[in-house]
Amino acid sequence: MSNPSCENGRVMERKTMNNTNQLELGFKGAAIPRRQQKINRARWWFTQMRRAVDSALDWQPSPPARPEQTWFAEGSAPESQELRPAA
């Protein structure tokens, strides 16, 4: 072929990159502003979370805990409130 930028009948675009530029890849004509990308990504995330919540199983609450019996050291509580273990 006589033109080095033409390969198999297709025109190839040549660009020279500087070391200071960042390479960006994307689909031609599909440039979406960064803010809109963030909004779309957040919308997708919250949609996924709503689906997870909607499909979650309902759990029954656990029964209340049994009362705890506390023993006081002798002399640390008034006589009327002091509990002593059965001998």
Distance bins in CASP14 RR format, pairs under 12 A and 6 or more apart:
PFRMAT RR
TARGET T0000
AUTHOR 0000-0000-0000
RMODE 2
METHOD distances of the structure
MODEL  1
1 7 1 0 0 1 0 0 0 0 0 0 0
1 8 0 0 0 0 1 0 0 0 0 0 0
1 9 1 0 0 1 0 0 0 0 0 0 0
1 10 0 0 0 0 0 1 0 0 0 0 0
1 11 0 0 0 0 0 1 0 0 0 0 0
1 12 0 0 0 0 0 1 0 0 0 0 0
2 9 0 0 0 0 0 1 0 0 0 0 0
3 9 0 0 0 0 1 0 0 0 0 0 0
3 10 0 0 0 0 0 1 0 0 0 0 0
3 11 0 0 0 0 1 0 0 0 0 0 0
3 12 0 0 0 0 1 0 0 0 0 0 0
3 14 0 0 0 0 0 1 0 0 0 0 0
4 11 0 0 0 0 0 1 0 0 0 0 0
4 12 0 0 0 0 1 0 0 0 0 0 0
4 14 0 0 0 0 1 0 0 0 0 0 0
5 11 1 0 0 1 0 0 0 0 0 0 0
5 12 1 0 1 0 0 0 0 0 0 0 0
5 13 1 0 0 1 0 0 0 0 0 0 0
5 14 1 0 1 0 0 0 0 0 0 0 0
5 15 0 0 0 0 0 1 0 0 0 0 0
6 12 1 0 0 1 0 0 0 0 0 0 0
6 13 0 0 0 0 0 1 0 0 0 0 0
6 14 0 0 0 0 0 1 0 0 0 0 0
7 13 0 0 0 0 0 1 0 0 0 0 0
7 14 0 0 0 0 0 1 0 0 0 0 0
13 28 0 0 0 0 0 1 0 0 0 0 0
15 21 0 0 0 0 1 0 0 0 0 0 0
15 23 0 0 0 0 1 0 0 0 0 0 0
15 24 0 0 0 0 0 1 0 0 0 0 0
17 23 1 0 0 1 0 0 0 0 0 0 0
17 24 0 0 0 0 0 1 0 0 0 0 0
24 31 0 0 0 0 1 0 0 0 0 0 0
24 34 0 0 0 0 0 1 0 0 0 0 0
25 31 0 0 0 0 0 1 0 0 0 0 0
26 32 0 0 0 0 0 1 0 0 0 0 0
26 37 0 0 0 0 0 1 0 0 0 0 0
30 36 0 0 0 0 0 1 0 0 0 0 0
30 37 0 0 0 0 0 1 0 0 0 0 0
31 37 0 0 0 0 0 1 0 0 0 0 0
32 38 0 0 0 0 0 1 0 0 0 0 0
32 39 0 0 0 0 1 0 0 0 0 0 0
32 40 1 0 0 1 0 0 0 0 0 0 0
32 41 0 0 0 0 0 1 0 0 0 0 0
33 39 0 0 0 0 1 0 0 0 0 0 0
33 40 0 0 0 0 0 1 0 0 0 0 0
34 40 0 0 0 0 0 1 0 0 0 0 0
34 41 0 0 0 0 0 1 0 0 0 0 0
35 41 0 0 0 0 0 1 0 0 0 0 0
35 42 0 0 0 0 0 1 0 0 0 0 0
36 42 0 0 0 0 0 1 0 0 0 0 0
36 43 0 0 0 0 0 1 0 0 0 0 0
37 43 0 0 0 0 0 1 0 0 0 0 0
37 44 0 0 0 0 0 1 0 0 0 0 0
38 44 0 0 0 0 0 1 0 0 0 0 0
38 45 0 0 0 0 0 1 0 0 0 0 0
39 45 0 0 0 0 0 1 0 0 0 0 0
39 46 0 0 0 0 0 1 0 0 0 0 0
40 46 0 0 0 0 0 1 0 0 0 0 0
40 47 0 0 0 0 0 1 0 0 0 0 0
41 47 0 0 0 0 0 1 0 0 0 0 0
41 48 0 0 0 0 0 1 0 0 0 0 0
42 48 0 0 0 0 0 1 0 0 0 0 0
42 49 0 0 0 0 0 1 0 0 0 0 0
43 49 0 0 0 0 0 1 0 0 0 0 0
43 50 0 0 0 0 0 1 0 0 0 0 0
44 50 0 0 0 0 0 1 0 0 0 0 0
44 51 0 0 0 0 0 1 0 0 0 0 0
45 51 0 0 0 0 0 1 0 0 0 0 0
45 52 0 0 0 0 0 1 0 0 0 0 0
46 52 0 0 0 0 0 1 0 0 0 0 0
46 53 0 0 0 0 0 1 0 0 0 0 0
47 53 0 0 0 0 0 1 0 0 0 0 0
47 54 0 0 0 0 0 1 0 0 0 0 0
48 54 0 0 0 0 0 1 0 0 0 0 0
48 55 0 0 0 0 0 1 0 0 0 0 0
49 55 0 0 0 0 0 1 0 0 0 0 0
49 56 0 0 0 0 0 1 0 0 0 0 0
50 56 0 0 0 0 0 1 0 0 0 0 0
68 83 0 0 0 0 0 1 0 0 0 0 0
69 83 1 0 0 1 0 0 0 0 0 0 0
69 84 0 0 0 0 0 1 0 0 0 0 0
69 85 0 0 0 0 1 0 0 0 0 0 0
69 86 0 0 0 0 0 1 0 0 0 0 0
70 76 0 0 0 0 0 1 0 0 0 0 0
70 77 0 0 0 0 1 0 0 0 0 0 0
70 81 0 0 0 0 0 1 0 0 0 0 0
70 82 0 0 0 0 0 1 0 0 0 0 0
70 83 1 0 0 1 0 0 0 0 0 0 0
70 84 0 0 0 0 0 1 0 0 0 0 0
70 85 0 0 0 0 0 1 0 0 0 0 0
71 77 0 0 0 0 1 0 0 0 0 0 0
71 81 0 0 0 0 0 1 0 0 0 0 0
71 82 0 0 0 0 1 0 0 0 0 0 0
71 83 1 0 1 0 0 0 0 0 0 0 0
71 84 1 0 0 1 0 0 0 0 0 0 0
71 85 1 0 0 1 0 0 0 0 0 0 0
71 86 0 0 0 0 0 1 0 0 0 0 0
72 78 0 0 0 0 1 0 0 0 0 0 0
72 79 0 0 0 0 0 1 0 0 0 0 0
72 80 0 0 0 0 0 1 0 0 0 0 0
72 81 1 0 0 1 0 0 0 0 0 0 0
72 82 1 0 1 0 0 0 0 0 0 0 0
72 83 1 0 0 1 0 0 0 0 0 0 0
72 84 0 0 0 0 1 0 0 0 0 0 0
72 85 0 0 0 0 0 1 0 0 0 0 0
73 82 0 0 0 0 1 0 0 0 0 0 0
73 83 0 0 0 0 0 1 0 0 0 0 0
73 84 0 0 0 0 0 1 0 0 0 0 0
73 85 0 0 0 0 0 1 0 0 0 0 0
74 82 1 0 0 1 0 0 0 0 0 0 0
74 83 0 0 0 0 0 1 0 0 0 0 0
74 84 1 0 0 1 0 0 0 0 0 0 0
74 85 0 0 0 0 0 1 0 0 0 0 0
75 81 0 0 0 0 0 1 0 0 0 0 0
75 82 1 0 0 1 0 0 0 0 0 0 0
75 83 0 0 0 0 0 1 0 0 0 0 0
75 84 0 0 0 0 0 1 0 0 0 0 0
76 82 0 0 0 0 1 0 0 0 0 0 0
76 83 0 0 0 0 0 1 0 0 0 0 0
77 83 0 0 0 0 1 0 0 0 0 0 0
77 84 0 0 0 0 0 1 0 0 0 0 0
END
